[in-house]
Amino acid sequence: MAQAQGLGKRYIKAFFKGFFIAVPITVTFLDRVACVARVEGASMQPSLNPGGRQASDVVLLNHWSIRNYDVQRGDIVSLV
């Protein structure tokens, strides 16, 4: 019984170590490099959402190229 409690504590400790390492890395990646967003509505038709109002598309927003001013003709830019 005592061995099972020690094993459980070890797993909980390993989980929290991984959690506190993975969360800041993930937040930094999503803030600085790229993130995933959903496009809804008719504003980007026919390129995005060709199905109408009910459909939505998922896009990857590349923050890295915007920071380096690497925007080319034909790119879609999202402003917040």
VMD Tcl script that builds the backbone (N, CA, C; Angstrom):
set m [mol new atoms 240]
animate dup $m
set s [atomselect $m all]
$s set {name element resname resid chain x y z} {
  {N N MET 1 A 0.818 -1.192 0.000}
  {CA C MET 1 A 0.000 0.000 0.000}
  {C C MET 1 A 0.866 1.262 0.000}
  {N N ALA 2 A 1.897 1.260 0.813}
  {CA C ALA 2 A 2.783 2.430 0.882}
  {C C ALA 2 A 3.526 2.617 -0.433}
  {N N GLN 3 A 3.833 1.511 -1.086}
  {CA C GLN 3 A 4.535 1.588 -2.366}
  {C C GLN 3 A 3.627 2.207 -3.432}
  {N N ALA 4 A 2.327 1.905 -3.398}
  {CA C ALA 4 A 1.377 2.480 -4.346}
  {C C ALA 4 A 1.226 3.985 -4.125}
  {N N GLN 5 A 1.254 4.424 -2.872}
  {CA C GLN 5 A 1.156 5.856 -2.590}
  {C C GLN 5 A 2.393 6.584 -3.105}
  {N N GLY 6 A 3.575 5.983 -2.928}
  {CA C GLY 6 A 4.800 6.586 -3.437}
  {C C GLY 6 A 4.801 6.666 -4.948}
  {N N LEU 7 A 4.231 5.634 -5.589}
  {CA C LEU 7 A 4.142 5.622 -7.044}
  {C C LEU 7 A 3.182 6.709 -7.525}
  {N N GLY 8 A 2.059 6.877 -6.841}
  {CA C GLY 8 A 1.094 7.917 -7.192}
  {C C GLY 8 A 1.676 9.312 -7.036}
  {N N LYS 9 A 2.420 9.528 -5.960}
  {CA C LYS 9 A 3.059 10.833 -5.750}
  {C C LYS 9 A 4.075 11.124 -6.840}
  {N N ARG 10 A 4.779 10.079 -7.259}
  {CA C ARG 10 A 5.793 10.265 -8.303}
  {C C ARG 10 A 5.134 10.655 -9.627}
  {N N TYR 11 A 3.995 10.021 -9.960}
  {CA C TYR 11 A 3.287 10.363 -11.192}
  {C C TYR 11 A 2.718 11.770 -11.136}
  {N N ILE 12 A 2.185 12.153 -9.988}
  {CA C ILE 12 A 1.645 13.514 -9.847}
  {C C ILE 12 A 2.761 14.543 -9.965}
  {N N LYS 13 A 3.896 14.266 -9.362}
  {CA C LYS 13 A 5.035 15.185 -9.435}
  {C C LYS 13 A 5.530 15.315 -10.875}
  {N N ALA 14 A 5.604 14.199 -11.592}
  {CA C ALA 14 A 6.038 14.229 -12.998}
  {C C ALA 14 A 5.035 14.984 -13.863}
  {N N PHE 15 A 3.730 14.811 -13.574}
  {CA C PHE 15 A 2.707 15.531 -14.333}
  {C C PHE 15 A 2.859 17.032 -14.166}
  {N N PHE 16 A 3.018 17.492 -12.931}
  {CA C PHE 16 A 3.131 18.928 -12.702}
  {C C PHE 16 A 4.422 19.506 -13.278}
  {N N LYS 17 A 5.510 18.754 -13.245}
  {CA C LYS 17 A 6.740 19.230 -13.882}
  {C C LYS 17 A 6.524 19.424 -15.372}
  {N N GLY 18 A 5.916 18.447 -16.019}
  {CA C GLY 18 A 5.636 18.553 -17.449}
  {C C GLY 18 A 4.648 19.654 -17.759}
  {N N PHE 19 A 3.646 19.817 -16.907}
  {CA C PHE 19 A 2.633 20.843 -17.103}
  {C C PHE 19 A 3.248 22.231 -17.049}
  {N N PHE 20 A 4.087 22.480 -16.043}
  {CA C PHE 20 A 4.673 23.806 -15.889}
  {C C PHE 20 A 5.767 24.102 -16.905}
  {N N ILE 21 A 6.211 23.112 -17.624}
  {CA C ILE 21 A 7.144 23.338 -18.729}
  {C C ILE 21 A 6.381 23.512 -20.035}
  {N N ALA 22 A 5.349 22.699 -20.261}
  {CA C ALA 22 A 4.628 22.704 -21.530}
  {C C ALA 22 A 3.743 23.933 -21.714}
  {N N VAL 23 A 3.118 24.420 -20.669}
  {CA C VAL 23 A 2.195 25.556 -20.805}
  {C C VAL 23 A 2.913 26.831 -21.244}
  {N N PRO 24 A 4.000 27.247 -20.626}
  {CA C PRO 24 A 4.672 28.470 -21.110}
  {C C PRO 24 A 5.213 28.328 -22.530}
  {N N ILE 25 A 5.709 27.147 -22.882}
  {CA C ILE 25 A 6.215 26.938 -24.238}
  {C C ILE 25 A 5.076 27.037 -25.242}
  {N N THR 26 A 3.936 26.446 -24.929}
  {CA C THR 26 A 2.785 26.494 -25.829}
  {C C THR 26 A 2.256 27.912 -25.977}
  {N N VAL 27 A 2.139 28.633 -24.891}
  {CA C VAL 27 A 1.644 30.014 -24.954}
  {C C VAL 27 A 2.592 30.889 -25.757}
  {N N THR 28 A 3.879 30.738 -25.556}
  {CA C THR 28 A 4.866 31.512 -26.316}
  {C C THR 28 A 4.791 31.184 -27.795}
  {N N PHE 29 A 4.665 29.900 -28.134}
  {CA C PHE 29 A 4.560 29.501 -29.536}
  {C C PHE 29 A 3.322 30.106 -30.185}
  {N N LEU 30 A 2.179 30.017 -29.523}
  {CA C LEU 30 A 0.942 30.541 -30.095}
  {C C LEU 30 A 0.956 32.063 -30.193}
  {N N ASP 31 A 1.681 32.729 -29.328}
  {CA C ASP 31 A 1.736 34.183 -29.338}
  {C C ASP 31 A 2.761 34.721 -30.336}
  {N N ARG 32 A 3.878 34.039 -30.499}
  {CA C ARG 32 A 4.979 34.560 -31.305}
  {C C ARG 32 A 5.129 33.925 -32.685}
  {N N VAL 33 A 4.794 32.645 -32.840}
  {CA C VAL 33 A 5.082 31.940 -34.091}
  {C C VAL 33 A 3.822 31.777 -34.938}
  {N N ALA 34 A 2.841 31.050 -34.446}
  {CA C ALA 34 A 1.637 30.792 -35.240}
  {C C ALA 34 A 0.507 30.354 -34.327}
  {N N CYS 35 A -0.714 30.526 -34.793}
  {CA C CYS 35 A -1.878 30.036 -34.065}
  {C C CYS 35 A -2.949 29.624 -35.068}
  {N N VAL 36 A -3.921 28.897 -34.589}
  {CA C VAL 36 A -5.012 28.412 -35.417}
  {C C VAL 36 A -6.247 29.246 -35.121}
  {N N ALA 37 A -6.967 29.648 -36.169}
  {CA C ALA 37 A -8.175 30.459 -35.997}
  {C C ALA 37 A -9.267 29.948 -36.935}
  {N N ARG 38 A -10.493 30.270 -36.598}
  {CA C ARG 38 A -11.632 29.877 -37.419}
  {C C ARG 38 A -12.170 31.101 -38.134}
  {N N VAL 39 A -12.443 30.961 -39.427}
  {CA C VAL 39 A -12.997 32.040 -40.242}
  {C C VAL 39 A -14.467 31.727 -40.482}
  {N N GLU 40 A -15.330 32.652 -40.088}
  {CA C GLU 40 A -16.768 32.483 -40.262}
  {C C GLU 40 A -17.329 33.681 -41.001}
  {N N GLY 41 A -18.437 33.492 -41.641}
  {CA C GLY 41 A -19.113 34.594 -42.303}
  {C C GLY 41 A -18.760 34.694 -43.769}
  {N N ALA 42 A -19.382 35.657 -44.427}
  {CA C ALA 42 A -19.262 35.799 -45.873}
  {C C ALA 42 A -18.176 36.783 -46.292}
  {N N SER 43 A -17.409 37.297 -45.364}
  {CA C SER 43 A -16.446 38.347 -45.713}
  {C C SER 43 A -15.302 37.855 -46.592}
  {N N MET 44 A -14.967 36.580 -46.528}
  {CA C MET 44 A -13.833 36.060 -47.298}
  {C C MET 44 A -14.275 35.146 -48.444}
  {N N GLN 45 A -15.540 35.151 -48.802}
  {CA C GLN 45 A -16.004 34.305 -49.900}
  {C C GLN 45 A -15.530 34.860 -51.219}
  {N N PRO 46 A -15.233 34.091 -52.204}
  {CA C PRO 46 A -15.327 32.651 -52.341}
  {C C PRO 46 A -14.051 31.913 -51.924}
  {N N SER 47 A -13.000 32.623 -51.517}
  {CA C SER 47 A -11.751 31.938 -51.135}
  {C C SER 47 A -11.940 31.074 -49.901}
  {N N LEU 48 A -12.521 31.647 -48.874}
  {CA C LEU 48 A -12.803 30.921 -47.643}
  {C C LEU 48 A -14.307 30.896 -47.432}
  {N N ASN 49 A -14.797 29.852 -46.819}
  {CA C ASN 49 A -16.228 29.654 -46.564}
  {C C ASN 49 A -17.070 29.638 -47.841}
  {N N PRO 50 A -16.729 28.818 -48.810}
  {CA C PRO 50 A -17.532 28.807 -50.041}
  {C C PRO 50 A -18.930 28.222 -49.828}
  {N N GLY 51 A -19.156 27.533 -48.718}
  {CA C GLY 51 A -20.438 26.885 -48.476}
  {C C GLY 51 A -21.535 27.802 -47.991}
  {N N GLY 52 A -21.232 28.979 -47.597}
  {CA C GLY 52 A -22.253 29.905 -47.120}
  {C C GLY 52 A -22.110 30.201 -45.637}
  {N N ARG 53 A -23.193 30.590 -45.020}
  {CA C ARG 53 A -23.162 31.055 -43.635}
  {C C ARG 53 A -22.904 29.937 -42.636}
  {N N GLN 54 A -23.348 28.724 -42.911}
  {CA C GLN 54 A -23.232 27.637 -41.950}
  {C C GLN 54 A -21.801 27.088 -41.872}
  {N N ALA 55 A -21.032 27.247 -42.917}
  {CA C ALA 55 A -19.689 26.659 -42.961}
  {C C ALA 55 A -18.674 27.593 -42.314}
  {N N SER 56 A -17.598 26.995 -41.827}
  {CA C SER 56 A -16.474 27.776 -41.319}
  {C C SER 56 A -15.189 27.066 -41.706}
  {N N ASP 57 A -14.146 27.820 -41.944}
  {CA C ASP 57 A -12.839 27.272 -42.296}
  {C C ASP 57 A -11.862 27.522 -41.165}
  {N N VAL 58 A -10.860 26.665 -41.085}
  {CA C VAL 58 A -9.806 26.802 -40.091}
  {C C VAL 58 A -8.530 27.215 -40.821}
  {N N VAL 59 A -7.880 28.257 -40.335}
  {CA C VAL 59 A -6.672 28.775 -40.965}
  {C C VAL 59 A -5.538 28.857 -39.950}
  {N N LEU 60 A -4.328 28.848 -40.440}
  {CA C LEU 60 A -3.137 29.021 -39.620}
  {C C LEU 60 A -2.657 30.449 -39.786}
  {N N LEU 61 A -2.626 31.204 -38.692}
  {CA C LEU 61 A -2.149 32.588 -38.720}
  {C C LEU 61 A -0.662 32.596 -38.389}
  {N N ASN 62 A 0.137 33.045 -39.330}
  {CA C ASN 62 A 1.583 33.030 -39.199}
  {C C ASN 62 A 2.060 34.375 -38.650}
  {N N HIS 63 A 2.370 34.417 -37.370}
  {CA C HIS 63 A 2.851 35.654 -36.738}
  {C C HIS 63 A 4.303 35.942 -37.108}
  {N N TRP 64 A 5.042 34.901 -37.417}
  {CA C TRP 64 A 6.477 35.038 -37.676}
  {C C TRP 64 A 6.740 35.890 -38.918}
  {N N SER 65 A 5.991 35.653 -40.004}
  {CA C SER 65 A 6.247 36.409 -41.234}
  {C C SER 65 A 5.803 37.866 -41.093}
  {N N ILE 66 A 4.810 38.130 -40.271}
  {CA C ILE 66 A 4.379 39.515 -40.061}
  {C C ILE 66 A 5.449 40.290 -39.293}
  {N N ARG 67 A 6.066 39.649 -38.320}
  {CA C ARG 67 A 7.129 40.322 -37.545}
  {C C ARG 67 A 8.340 40.644 -38.412}
  {N N ASN 68 A 8.592 39.831 -39.427}
  {CA C ASN 68 A 9.731 40.053 -40.325}
  {C C ASN 68 A 9.344 40.837 -41.579}
  {N N TYR 69 A 8.127 41.338 -41.645}
  {CA C TYR 69 A 7.603 42.078 -42.795}
  {C C TYR 69 A 7.738 41.272 -44.079}
  {N N ASP 70 A 7.448 39.993 -44.006}
  {CA C ASP 70 A 7.538 39.099 -45.159}
  {C C ASP 70 A 6.139 38.827 -45.710}
  {N N VAL 71 A 5.418 39.891 -46.018}
  {CA C VAL 71 A 4.064 39.780 -46.568}
  {C C VAL 71 A 4.141 39.999 -48.070}
  {N N GLN 72 A 3.502 39.087 -48.800}
  {CA C GLN 72 A 3.541 39.167 -50.257}
  {C C GLN 72 A 2.135 39.345 -50.813}
  {N N ARG 73 A 2.065 39.710 -52.051}
  {CA C ARG 73 A 0.769 39.883 -52.693}
  {C C ARG 73 A 0.019 38.554 -52.712}
  {N N GLY 74 A -1.246 38.587 -52.363}
  {CA C GLY 74 A -2.065 37.383 -52.316}
  {C C GLY 74 A -2.201 36.797 -50.927}
  {N N ASP 75 A -1.388 37.261 -49.967}
  {CA C ASP 75 A -1.498 36.789 -48.595}
  {C C ASP 75 A -2.721 37.395 -47.932}
  {N N ILE 76 A -3.308 36.646 -47.030}
  {CA C ILE 76 A -4.445 37.139 -46.266}
  {C C ILE 76 A -3.911 37.608 -44.913}
  {N N VAL 77 A -4.226 38.838 -44.550}
  {CA C VAL 77 A -3.734 39.433 -43.315}
  {C C VAL 77 A -4.907 39.612 -42.370}
  {N N SER 78 A -4.739 39.185 -41.121}
  {CA C SER 78 A -5.782 39.308 -40.100}
  {C C SER 78 A -5.397 40.422 -39.135}
  {N N LEU 79 A -6.308 41.356 -38.939}
  {CA C LEU 79 A -6.078 42.464 -38.016}
  {C C LEU 79 A -6.989 42.299 -36.806}
  {N N VAL 80 A -6.450 42.549 -35.633}
  {CA C VAL 80 A -7.233 42.436 -34.406}
  {C C VAL 80 A -7.371 43.822 -33.800}
}
mol reanalyze $m
mol bondsrecalc $m
mol representation Tube
mol addrep $m
